[in-house]
């Protein structure tokens, strides 16, 4: 009798965000054995990021007492346009430390383990893999995962295949879709009226603070000064009937519904899953978003793509990265033994 031993090998998934570098080590069933999160600053240098990634991987292995030989790979999710085939961060407005065409895979390969497979991709694609394998997308072939926080990006599954794009690796970079060319909001890319800047949590919080004098009794500001307002305060207030918070979210819904409508026309998904900060927005936001998306539907045809909040939380990126490593390991193992 033979029994599959999921702990015979391990995989590491790393997620590099604006504010932290997060890592997990999992067994071959993507069960987390250990996780680490290291905060980083806005002005962090490239060399420091590379050192942190290697240190996190080393620490994960040592903490659970696993030899490097049992590691089947490391996947690293980053912001920005990413050349997945070569492991290159082409550009990353949200992580200025990366230079243009930064060979992240090559640097990590040289500084960590030369013979262990290293994968680099935009983090949304790993988050989409997590949703497909472990979340709401298990039973659907066509799904879009939207990470909505300080901007927006999409992970696209079409006929069970993760889409990255061709020459420029641009599939999913919908944050730079211009939906209001007359807007005064300037995106980090330099354009006006990008979806990124119009739904940004930073913009919503900024506008809430700006309107404090008009709505001093708003639930948003209850028990705190304006400089301490968070997006969670706005979400909570909207679900309790607060007028200002609902007006702020209505504007986000207006622009997001246009973006989602364009995605539906392009990819015709069965399911749209919202990850990131807006996944905890609550009932007011998602119910109104669903109605708005249906109202802008093509030729009065009712759009029946489901829109749901993800249940995976903040670990989606790291779990998805580790899952990708595991899938690649089994593919190579199968090819080697056939």
Secondary structure, DSSP 8 states (H G I E B T S, - for coil): -----TTSSEEEEEEE-SSEEEEEEE-TT--EEEEEEEE--TT--HHHHHHHHHHHHHHHHHHTT--GGGEEEEEEEESSEEETTTTEEEE-TT-TTS-TTB-HHHHHHHHS-TTS-EEEEEHHHHHHHHHHHHSTTTT-SSEEEEEESSSEEEEEEETTEEE--SSS--TT-GGG-BS-TT-S-B-TTS-BSBHHHHH-HHHHHHHHHHTTTT-TT-GGGTTS-GGG--HHHHHHHHHTT-HHHHHHHHHHHHHHHHHHHHHHHHH--SEEEEESGGGGS-HHHHHHHHHHHHHT-GGG-----EEEE-SSGGGHHHHHHHHHHHHHHHHHHHHHT-
